[in-house]
Structure formats: C-alpha cells, structure tokens
Amino acid sequence: MSISDRVIAIIAEQAVLEPSDVTPESTLEDLGIDSLGLVESIFAIEEEFDISVPFNANEPSASDFDISNVAKIIAGIEKLVSEKV
Amino acid sequence: MKRVVITGAGTINSLGHSVPDTLEAMREGRCGISELEFRDVDRLAIKIGGQVRGFEAEGRFNRQQMSLYDRFTQFTLTAAKEAIDQSGIEFHGELAARSGVVLGTAGGGVSTWDDNYRSVYEDGKNRVHPFVVPKLMNNAAASHVSMEHNLKGPSFTVSTACASSNHAMAQAFQMVRSGAAPTMLTGGSESMLCFGGVKAWEGLRVMSKDACRPFSANRNGMVQGEGAGVFVFEEYEHARARGADILCEVVGFAMSSDASDIVMPSKQGAARAMSGALSDARLSADKVGYINAHGTGTAANDKTECAAVADVFGPHADELMISSTKSMHGHLIGGTGAVELLACIMALRDGVIAPTIGYEEPDPECALDVVPNEAREAKVDVALSNAFAFGGLNAVLALKRV
C-alpha cells in the first residue's frame, strides 16, 4: 500500500468510515474527527510509519504540520517518511 | 435532615456479573477465588485471586470507549447501569443538575499503568497511546458515569485504600441527607489483578497462597479480588413519590483515623468508627443484628476487629452475627466496601446472612459468631459495614431495614 492509502486507512478507521469515503479534500471536521480523535490518529500514524509528527494539540495552527485536509496530512507524512534516515 | 434510601444496586465481581448472581453465590457460600490468569503470572509467588471471568468488554463497549475505559472503569459502568436500571430513575432537568457521582478506588487504572510501563520499560517503546492519562486517572470511572447518565452535580473520587468505597458512600450519604443532592450514584471499583498490581501486594508478605479464611485460627493472609459495586442513594420522599422499590435505608456513618501506623490497624480507631456510626444513626448498640466485617483474613486485622467489636457492643457482641464475604469474592481493595454492602442489603431485605467461608478452626481471639461456612436465615433490623484501611483510615456505614 502507498503512504497515501495507509494514511487514509488510519483516518477512515478513526472516522468509522470506508476508505473510499475519505477524499483528499476532506477535512477532519467533515469526517467527524474531533480533537481527541485527531491526537489518536496522529499516534496511529506515528506507529505505522515509525516517525515523529511535530503536532502540538495546544496550538494546532502553530505546529509545523498542516492538518487542514487529508491531502495536506498525506503530504506532511510523505515528507516525514522521506526525511527518515 | 433528609432520610436516605438505596433504590438501586449493581455489581460485577468474581461471584457474579450482577446483584442477583452475586447474592445467590453468597447464599450458597460459593468461592470466587481461583488461579489467576494474566501475563507473567508464573513470575508471581501469589497466584490466586477473585478474578472476574467471562467479562466480554469488547462486546459491551465500542472501539472509542475501549480506548478510554480501563478495566476499573468498565466494571464501574457495568455496575452503574444495573443500579440505575433497577432504580428506574432517569436523570434530566433539575434532578440531573443536582445529582452526582462519588466513587472509591485505591489504584484507579492500575492495568493501564502496568501495560504502558511494560511498553516503555520492557519493550523499549518511546511512544504511548494518547489516552493513557485519561484512562488511568482515578476519577475516570466517576467521570464516565456522569457522562453516560447525565449526572451534572457534585462528582469526585475518594481514595482511601481499602476504605475508599465506604468513605465515598459516606460522602454521598451526607450529600443526600443534607439536601445538597436529591440522588447520588456511589460505591467503588478496583482492578489490580495484573502482574504489577499483585507483585506490589506480594511485597507486603500478607497475602495467602491458598485461601482467604477470615477469623479462622489457621488463616494465613488476604486474597485480592476485583470488580465494582454501585448504588443509587436517594432522598426518601423523592423515592416514595416516584414509587421506587426501596432496598434499605442508610441511617448513619462515621469516619475515624488511627493516627498511629501506616499499616497496622488500631482497635481504638475501629471502635470509634463503629460507635460513631451508631451515634450518628441514633441507634443503641443492641439494635445491630449483623456486621459485615472488614475481615481480611490477616492476623492483624481479624483479631483487632473482633476486639473492637467486643469493646463497642459489650455482651451484645455475642448476640450479633459478623461475617466476612472477602472469603468468597476476595479483597476488592478500594471497591470492597461497595460489594460488601450487598451482603448488608441481603441481610436486611431478604433475612439471609452471608457466611464466612473457609472457616476451619476457631480462634480464641476471634470468638464471635462469624456465620461459619453456611448462610443463615435471620431477621435483621440494623446492619453495619466496616472498612478499615491502610493508613489507619476507617469508615463504617449503618443501614436499616425499611
């Protein structure tokens, strides 16, 4: 599975949706994922890819990680995975 | 001062997953203590406990709930639902705004601590699930009961080791009696039967390797249990007005502190709690027909407790019955007083006294009627429930037949 598919699978599971219902344009709000759900998704992503996501739940907008939609999240993960040595 | 009655009861423990199952086991003198089953149990010296069997949490709670509910919270929610269903009470509007939840637990989410310490120390992982803190915190169970049942009044958790539930129920009682709350959910829960939870107790060297035999001369220590007991404490007129089935009345309580030793019990502290509960209830000692003992099965507790009973009740100590149901369900630590309150309700409501099982040899230092091995039928008007905790913190409740 591609990184994109793996991230979508994690987000879909959190949202209790089918992966096909999660589009690149979907926002977490669209998918019904609240702040706790977001933190849990990031944990699952970190576990899946063995990376550390620079996300601060106190101030998500100030984090160096864009969560504004699924495509942005996937792009961020792809970057982190590519930087992994 | 308002009168306070119990209109609902719920439990899960090693004797049963409901109040009727638990009371049936107590009537039959069944033992819920058996070989423990969990990871690394072979590294323990103590391998027995009153473990809850056949509890399928995954079938009761959804994935999101499972990620937030430690086993002690799962037990609490299960017992709270049974209590509320029995009571028939629904919380909305003013009733919801003023009613709350006070629960006892000694350790809170012990297995969540255990699992995650194992993960970071033993497995060397550097990341834990984000809900570890909300899952293990001692107030998690009380908070989830408040959320699940819309209880918006005073809610908190009491942690006084083995007296946690009794202290919690004493608080709930005071709130309803004073008029601060029309109804309170109260009781307690514990789930320490995991490797770290039992290993810690092992260190004290007060645990039995074979059975819990309170008051028996050949007793050799305590046995841990797990589970929860939850009750609906309700103002009497409120319960009457809605036609609720009243299980019994809570008529008094007292708390005392030994102020002497962190683990050894004190006869004076225990006696002051029992006599205090009687005076709070304005009852003379000779009205008490049954005492649910703290009765841990340790040398120190049982003889101290019996001596305290003799001091408080004088000649009547030989007339009343006193039993320890820990012999059947084990010591539920912070949840124990809640499950043991069921034995008091059974005595008052059904006229059945739960036995002290495993009783084999009389001990001259525990020369009371401990209802050995078999339940007994008897009419009881007033019952006491004792809890004497490590740290010398004691809480006794007085209950009356309605």
Boltz contact constraints between the chains, C-beta under 6 A:
constraints:
  - contact:
      token1: [A, 39]
      token2: [B, 130]
      max_distance: 6.0
  - contact:
      token1: [A, 40]
      token2: [B, 130]
      max_distance: 6.0
  - contact:
      token1: [A, 43]
      token2: [B, 129]
      max_distance: 6.0
  - contact:
      token1: [A, 43]
      token2: [B, 130]
      max_distance: 6.0
  - contact:
      token1: [A, 46]
      token2: [B, 127]
      max_distance: 6.0
